[in-house]
Amino acid sequence: MKRLELHISYKCPNSCSFCSEGDQLKKFKGAFVSKESVLNNLKRFARRGFNHLTLTGGEPTLHPDFFEIIRFASLLKYRTYVSSNGGLFSRQSFCSKVIPYLDEVSFSLHGDNARLHDSLTNNPGSFLKLRKAFANIKKRKGKLFVFVNIVATLRNLPYLKDTIEFAADSVSAKQVLISAVAPEGAGKDNFLSLAVPLREMSKHLSSLVDASCRKNMQIRFFGIPMCTLGNFCGFSNDAYWSPRTTVELWRNLGLEFLKVTKSYKPVRNRIKVHKCLRCALRNICGGVFSEYVERFGAGEVIPFNHG
C-alpha cells in the first residue's frame, strides 16, 4: 500500500446531483482539515513508504493552505494527484503557481456544453470556468497528466461520446474515467432517477471505447461489473485499482476526529451476487452496487465463464 488519500476540504461551489460526498459536505459544511494535521499526516505516511498522494474533498483547491500542502508533498517526494471541479484552475495566476507541484489532476466533467454540465452540477457557470481551466492547462501543463472523470447518468448518457471528444480536444486529457452513479450522499438520494441500467450502459460501450481510442486517450470504467463490460472488461478500473489509505473527517458520539480507512479492493458499497461465484473474473471485479441490486435486481449480472 503506497497510496494516501486525504480529504482536506468540505467546501465546494458545485452541488452535484450525484455527489457521493454530499452527506459529508453537509455534516462538515465549509470545514477544512487544519494545515498542521495535513502536514503531520504527510510526514507520518511518507515515513511508512507512501509515495502517492490524492488530495480531494469537497474541492481541495479551496483549502486556504493548498499551495503549502502541495509544495510540502513535493519535498517529501509524493506523486501528487488532485481531483477538482476546475474552478480555481480557470485563473492563470493559480495555474502558474500550483502546476509545477502537481503530477496528476482529474477534472470532473459531465457534459460537453454548459446546459448539460451545469444542470448536473447545479451551479450555473461551472462549465464556463471549466473551459477556461482547460485552456489554461493546455497552455502550460508540461509534465502534468490530465484525467477527466465523467459520471454517467440517464441525463448525459446519450452525450458521453461527445463529452469524451470535448475533453480530448479542449485539454488533451490522457485518460477518461466513466463512473457509474455511486449510491452515497446525493448519489443515493437520486439513485433511481440517475443510475444507468447496466443493459443500457452496455449499448454505449463500443462507441465510448472507439471515441477514446481515436483521441489517443486511455478509458476506464468504474462501478460497472466486468460482465457488463463484456469484451471491454480489460478497460475496467477494477483491474487497475490500487490499495490505499483514506484519511477524512468523521464524527461519532459527538466527537470529531480524522478517521483512517484502509481499502484493499474497489468494493465500497458493492457486492457479489450468487451468480458471481462462478464467474472467471470474480477475484478482479468489485461486483455490483448493492443499491443497484436492491432497486433493479441482479438479472443483468451474467458471469464470465471463460478467459
Buried (B, 14 or more C-beta within 10 A) or exposed (E): BBBBBBBBBBBBBBBBBBBBBBBBBEBBEEBBBEBEBBBEBBEEBBEEEBEBBBBBBBBBBBBEBBBEBBBBBBEBEBBBBBBBBBBBBBBEEBBEBBBBBBBBBBBBBBBBBBEBBBBBBBBEEBBEBBBBBBBBBBEEBEEBBBBBBBBBBBBBBEBBBBBBBBBBEBBBBBBBBBBBBBBBBBBBBBBEEBBBBBEEBBEBBEEBBEBBEEBEBBBBBBBBBBBBBEEBBEBBBBBEBEEBBBBBBBEEEEEEEBEEEEBEBBBBBBBBBEBBEEBBBBEBBBBBBEBBBEEBEBEBBBBBEEE
